[in-house]
Amino acid sequence: MTGLNSSKQAKARDLKHRVLTCLHKLSDRDTHSAAASELESIAKTLSVDALPPFVSSISATDSSDKSPVRRQCLRLISVLSENHGNSLSPHLSKLLSAVVRRLRDPDSSVRSACVAASLSLSSHITSPPFTSITKPFVESLLIEQDTNAQNGAALCLAAIIEGSRNPDPGTLRRLLPRLEKLAKCESFKAKAALLALIGSVVGVKGVLSSGGKNVIRNLVTCLMEFLSSEDWAARKAAAEALMKIASVEKDALSDYKLSCLKTFEAKKFDKVKATRETMNQMIEAWKEIPDLPDEVSPLPESQASSKGMISHVFLSFFAV
């Protein structure tokens, strides 16, 4: 028995040495490619017993490591998820912490790797509750003042929702008002990423349908304000979210169709091509919403928005 334990310890030491050697080589441009390939090969073939030391090694990177090292370690989290799935459940907390620590990374490629790792974890580790994966990113989203961290947390959450086989509508419905509050908060700068997250949330079946008219009304009002944002990416993300709402809640939007389309039509000539194309796709999606029955009388008009963005009819309907 002692001999068996000694053999396991020796193998663990050898693996750790091999991994640390490769991680060191990632810093050198001449050896980076070979080291990255070797690490991915190791990650794919690890036994269950070898997972803990490997996870510890790739989770230990910090800002003193060079950008290629930080990025590749996040890439390895994706490789582990794809190849070991639920065997990683005991190590999920450590892996998520490794991703969250890199959200404020100054290198955009590292932050992109965070999003890819989040998507992979959500897609392949299915045994823990949905909230166990979302929680650290929600916490980061709500408290971070750093723009990179805000942007990364929002995009990682969107990726987790998109990748999950069973996203929890109740959890996401409770999150929605907090996201709307962030959207209105001046100190939250990553508006486009936040709106993309809102689009992912509303795309989950049951989030809006079980929330009642107030939930839909408040959300549509919030998103329409961003159609006049100075940030083209925020305008585009808001239009995408409104398009998703039209797709998943078509039968619940008849009351809003006419007034919203009047506003949308004024926005379809956006100066940025990508946003303009999305605006037109949004308009077509909203045209598919059923009209109000003929016997329903038109909504009375109220005074125009001070920003000149939302139509008279829309403001009248949403008056508190």
Secondary structure by P-SEA (a helix, b strand, c coil): caaaaaaaaaaaaaaaaaaaaaaaacccccaaaaaaaaaaaaaacccccaaaaaaaaaacccccccaaaaaaaaaaaaaaaaccccccccaaaaaaaaaaaacccccaaaaaaaaaaaaaaaaccccccccccaaaaaaaaaccccaaaaaaaaaaaaaaaaacccccaaaaaaaaaaaaaaaacccccaaaaaaaaaaaaaacccccccccaaaaaaaaaaaaaacccccaaaaaaaaaaaaaaaaaccccccccaaaaaaaaaaacccccaaaaaaaaaaaaaaaacccccccccccccccccccccccaaaaaaacc
